[in-house]
Each structure stands twice: as C-alpha cells, then as structure tokens.
Amino acid sequence: MKHKYPLLLIIFIISLISSLILSLTPLSLVCENGCEIVQTSKYASSFGIKNSIYGIFIFVLLSVITASQIKHPSKNKKLLIDSGVILGAIIAIYFLYLQKFVLYSYCNYCLVIDIGLILAFFIVIFSWRK
C-alpha cells in the first residue's frame, strides 16, 4: 500500500487530538450523556492514570515514529508501528466491548480513537498482503 504511513499518521494525529481533548478539557464542556458515563466509570483509568493520558503518549510516539518512517524507512520502525497498531486495535476492541455491553454508553472521542485504531489495523493487515 503506497500511502500506508501518511494514512496512519493522519489517524494517529486525529487520535492524539481526541486524547488531548479528553485529558485537558473539563468533561462538562466536551461530554454529553454517554461520554460522561464512560469517562467517569472505573474503566476510564488504568493503574491510576486516565486512559486519555496514555493515549497522548502513545499517539505522540506513534506519530513521531511514523513521520520518521516516511522520511527514512526502516524495518525496525515498521515493526514498531505495526506492533503498536495491532496492540492498539486489540485494546480498542476491548474498550468498544465495555462501552457497548458493560456501560451501555458511548464516548464520541473514545469512538474516534477506537475506530481509528481498528481502521489502522486494517491498513496494516492490507499492506502485509501486498
């Protein structure tokens, strides 16, 4: 796939923006009914840290590695990006499961991130086939 890394970079930047919004903006300003339920649930944090904080660091790291891969490709960076996307997609599916079947509510910003990671997963898998 010729445009794999630019597409992934766009997904990572959009996900980074969503993570920043969830981390830096008061919930009352960005969340509606379902979002607030998700963001105040026991699943909104892991190991005492908000998941959106993890998202900031992860998407900054993936964005930097992907931008570097666009300029100076290497097998190690490809492996890091592909591994990050696969792990991220697994986590995204888990969070979608929680929103659908446990919390019965959705956070729009979380959906952007989760759907973005699943889309990135398909881009990675599709590029392997070529």
N, C-alpha and C positions, 0 to 999 in steps of 0.2 A: 504494500500500500504506500503510494508515493507521498501522501500528505499525513501520514500517521502521527508524526511528532508535533507538527503545528496544531492538528486537531486535539491531541492530548493536552498540549499546552493551554489551549483555549478552555478545555474542560477543567483543568487544574486551576486556572485563574478565576473562572466563574465559581468554582467550589471554594476557593480561598476567600473571595468576596462574601459569599454566603456565611462562611465560618467567622469572618471578621464582624459581620452584622450581628450574628448571634452572640458573639463574645463581647462586643463593645457597646451595643445599643441596649438600653433597658427593654425588657420584654414587653412592657406596656406600650412601647412605641412601635414595635415590629410584629408582635404576635397577635393573632386573633384567637378565637376559642380553642381550636385544636392545637395550635402551636404552643400556647401557654401550658396546656396539659402535658405535652411531650417534653417541653423544656423544664418543667418543674417536677417531672417524675424521677423516680430513683434511677432510671436508665439514662438520664441526661449527663451523668458523670461516671467516670471510671477511675478507680483508685484515688478518689477525692478530687479529681480535676475534671472540669467541664469538657465534654467531648469536643465542643467547638474550639477549645484551646489546642487540643491535639490536632484538630483539623488545620488550624493555622500553620503549625509547624510542619505537618505532613505535606500540605499543599505548597508551602513555600519551598520545601526541599524538593518535591517532585517537579515543581516549575523550574527551579534552578538547574536541576539535572537534565530536564527535557530541553531547556534552552541551550544548554551546553552540548547536548546530543545533536541538536540541529546544526550547531556551528562546527563541532568536532566529534563526529560519531565514533563510538567505541562499543565493543561487545559488553564490557562491564557496565556501562551506563544503560545500555539496552536491557541487560539483565535486571538491574536495579529498578528501572521504570516498569518493566513487565511484572516483576515480583510485587512491587508496590501496588500496581493496578489490580492484580489478582487478589492479593490480601485485602485491599480496599473494597473490592466488589463483594467478597465474602462477608465482610463487616457490614457493608451497605444492605445486603440481603437480610442479614440478621436484624438490622435496625428497621427495615421495612416490615419484617415479620412482627417486631414489637409494636410498631405503630398500628398495623392492621389488626392483629389478633390479641394483643395484650392491652394496649392503651385505648384502642378504638378511636384514635385521633391522629391527625397528621399535622406535621410542621412543614410549611411550604419551603422554608430554607433547607430543612433536612432532606426533603424530597428532591430538591435541586441537586444537592450533593450526592445522594444515593443513586438517583437516576443517572447522573453524570458518571459516577464510578462504574455503573453497570454498562453504560454506553462505551466507556473507555475499555472495559473488559472485552466487549465485542470487537472493538477496533484492534486490540492486541491479538485476540484469537484469530481474527480475519487476516491479519498481517502474517501470522505464522503459516497460514495455508498457502501463501504465495511463494 
